[in-house]
């Protein structure tokens, strides 16, 4: 066995199957809602857009433990101004390295697949519209900033929150049945 054979074997071991966004539950349900929004005069200011955002938040919370809103930098009111400014600069630097969430699929898809190991295509060469809402949680989870990847276990905090949410939903359901 030569050194180049060992390198080839190592490269094979380091190859991973990409995550395929469209295969996760709920992702494809967002697409027709965003398509309907795109036909409106103001696509980002219509009921369909807000419904797509709501659906995307549900899907994102289940897949990554976070939503798009959770990926934005939160200023620490107790920190000194310089510390907040440094954190803001670092956050902006990191976000500039991220791939675009909208645009020409031919420009965007290869970067998402080759660099981020995510297939964000619609399966027909187009870009999933829901990437607009799910892209930042994907990046955040992939980079380890916030959230988790879909194949990682939920944190105890997430499990506890889900149990609490289910208890509340059950109580509301039981109350509605008694009325």
Beta strands, then each sheet from edge to edge (+ up, - down):
strand 1: 19-20
strand 2: 118-119
sheet 1: 1+ 2+
end
